[in-house]
Amino acid sequence: MRIRCPKCSAEWEGKDRIGVRDECPECAAYLHTCTNCVNYDAALKDCRIPTTDPVHDRQGQNFCEEFTFGPPSAEKLSGKPAEKPAEKPAEKRLSAEEARKRFDDLFGNGGT
């Protein structure tokens, strides 16, 4: 199994199952953490499986039996922003008059 450390992005060939004490060979970050699990919801900062035991340090080593090493996300552990998709071109701001005209054209001018 190909593994990429979520903290330093080092890549290496690893075993099929991440052990509780496994660390990144480059930066020594723990790998068996909530933030590295496919069941971790970064938006909620909690596990998607409601029956798991509470973990106080989501980035620290834990003994969760539901742990499944997930795809790396640079933002999960390191705080580095992930590559952003190409941004849409900025839209031209409308003047108040132009916005009102478009509104009236769309919904009618209110019977005037």
Secondary structure, 3 states (H helix, E strand, C coil): CEEECCCCCCEEECCCCCCCCCECCCCCCECCCHHHECCEECCCCEECCCCCCCCCCCCCCCCCCCCCECCCCHHHHCCCCCCCCCCCCCCCCCCHHHHHHHHHHHHCCCCC
